[in-house]
Amino acid sequence: MNTVSTFVERLFFAVTCVLGWVVFPMFLLAGGMVLLVYAFVAELLSTMVSAAAPIYRDRFADRLAARRTADRLCGPHRS
């Protein structure tokens, strides 16, 4: 019985060492690599999207929206 318990203890210790020194660091490295690839792809796509679709701004619509807001807050504009 003593031999079996010693074997189980040594087996448990070996498995714990393998998990602690091999498997978990591999998970950390793999996670870091996945985050790095994700950031790289996100940067590439954000550059492509911003270059491909410029934002159209209508100055008249901006002025009209500003005038409506000012009218609502302060009353109609008198020139």
N, C-alpha and C positions, 0 to 999 in steps of 0.2 A: 504494500500500500504506500509505503514511503517513496518507492521508486516512481510510482505513477504520479504522485503529487509533485515530486521534484521535476518530472518531465513536463507536467502541465504548467508549473511556475516558469520554467525556462522557455517553454513555447510561448507563453503569454508575454514574457519579457522580450523575446525576439520579435513577436508581432508588433508589440508596442514600439520597439526601436525602428522597425521598418516603417510603421505609420508615421512616427515622429520625424524621422530623418529622410524619408524618401517620398512618401505619398503626399503628406500635407504641404511640403515645400513645392512639389510639382503642381498642386492645386493653386498655390499662391502665384507661381510663375505663369501658369496658364491663364489665371484671372487677370494678371497684369498685362499679358500679351493681348488678351481679348479687349481690354479697355484701351490699350494703345492703338490697336487696329480700328476700333470703333471711333476713337477721336480723329484718327487720320482720315477715315472715310467721311466723317461728318464735316471736317474741314474742307475736303475736296468738293463735296456736294454743296456746301454753303457758298463756296467760291463760284461754282458753276451756276447755281441758281441765281445768285445776285448779279452775275455778269449777263446771264441770258434774259432776265426779265427786269428791265429797269422800271422803277416806280414812276408812274405818270402822275404828275401833280398839276392840277388845273388852278391857276392863280385866281381866276375869277370866282371859282367855287370856294376857294379858301377865304377870299375877301367877303363873299356873300355870307358864309357861315360866321365869320367874325362880326360882320355887321348885324346879323340876326341875334347873335349872343349879346352884343353891346346894346341893341334895342331892347332886348328882354330885360337886361339888368338895369339900364339907365334911362330908358325911354327912347323915342325915335330921335334920329339924328337930324339936326337943323343946320343947314349951311348958310 
